[in-house]
């Protein structure tokens, strides 16, 4: 579904995002909301929220836009 969006192992440093967190960020980049992300990835909205929480912690972001910007600037 998101072929080509995953970075090779070791290139995700310093963030160490999981492949699923990278999938969630790809959806965020497209402007999808939690329920839409959940549908696309086949997970619950609560699981999306958990992934977002961990992404924000790892990236030091406070908003969705900030998280995507920080990830793209790595």
C-alpha positions as CSV (number, residue, x, y, z in Angstrom):
1,X,0.0,0.0,0.0
2,X,2.8,2.4,0.9
3,X,5.5,0.8,-1.2
4,X,8.6,3.0,-1.4
5,X,7.7,5.0,1.7
6,X,9.8,2.9,4.1
7,X,13.3,3.9,4.7
8,X,16.1,1.3,4.7
9,X,17.1,0.0,8.1
10,X,19.3,2.4,10.0
11,X,18.2,5.5,8.0
12,X,15.3,6.2,10.4
13,X,17.7,7.3,13.1
14,X,17.5,9.3,15.2
15,X,13.7,8.6,15.4
16,X,13.6,4.8,15.2
17,X,10.0,4.8,14.0
18,X,8.4,1.4,13.4
19,X,7.1,0.5,9.9
20,X,3.5,1.0,11.1
21,X,4.4,4.4,12.6
22,X,5.8,5.3,9.2
23,X,2.6,4.1,7.6
24,X,0.6,6.3,9.9
25,X,2.8,9.3,9.0
26,X,2.3,8.6,5.3
27,X,-1.4,8.8,5.9
28,X,-1.0,12.0,7.9
29,X,1.0,13.5,5.0
30,X,-2.1,12.9,2.8
31,X,-4.3,14.7,5.3
32,X,-6.3,11.7,6.5
33,X,-8.1,11.8,9.8
34,X,-7.8,9.0,12.5
35,X,-10.9,7.1,11.3
36,X,-9.7,7.2,7.7
37,X,-6.2,6.1,8.7
38,X,-7.7,3.2,10.7
39,X,-9.8,2.1,7.6
40,X,-6.8,2.3,5.2
41,X,-4.5,0.4,7.6
42,X,-7.1,-2.0,8.9
43,X,-6.6,-1.0,12.5
44,X,-8.9,0.6,15.1
45,X,-9.0,4.4,15.6
46,X,-7.7,3.8,19.1
47,X,-4.7,2.0,17.7
48,X,-4.1,5.0,15.4
49,X,-4.3,7.3,18.4
50,X,-1.7,5.2,20.2
51,X,0.7,5.2,17.2
52,X,0.2,9.0,16.9
53,X,1.1,9.4,20.6
54,X,4.3,7.4,20.2
55,X,5.2,9.3,17.0
56,X,4.7,12.6,18.7
57,X,6.9,11.5,21.6
58,X,9.7,10.1,19.3
59,X,9.7,13.2,17.1
60,X,9.2,15.8,19.8
61,X,6.2,17.1,17.9
62,X,3.0,18.6,19.3
63,X,0.8,18.6,16.1
64,X,0.2,16.4,13.1
65,X,1.8,18.9,10.8
66,X,4.8,19.3,13.0
67,X,5.3,15.5,13.1
68,X,5.2,15.2,9.3
69,X,7.5,18.2,8.8
70,X,10.1,16.8,11.3
71,X,9.9,13.3,9.7
72,X,10.4,14.7,6.2
73,X,13.3,16.9,7.3
74,X,15.3,14.1,8.9
